[in-house]
Amino acid sequence: MTENRLGSETSPYLLQHQDNPVHWWPWGPEAFAEARRTGKPVLLSVGYAACHWCHVMALESF
C-alpha cells in the first residue's frame, strides 16, 4: 500500500489527515486484518477537529 486511505471518509477530522505522509486506515476490520497479515502493530491517533493541540501534533509529527 502506498497511500493513506482517508480520502473517501465522511468525518471532517479524518479528512483533515488525508494528505498526511502516514498511511492511515480508518478504524475497521480491514485495518486489523492487514495488521495481522503483515505482522505490524496498530498505531492509533485520537483527536477531534476543534482541538488546537491535535493540529499542533499533526504539524509536528506527521
Sequence and secondary structure as in RCSB ss.txt:
>XXXX:A:sequence
MTENRLGSETSPYLLQHQDNPVHWWPWGPEAFAEARRTGKPVLLSVGYAACHWCHVMALESF
>XXXX:A:secstr
  S S TT   HHHHTTTTSSS    SSHHHHHHHHHHT         TT HHHHHHHHHH 
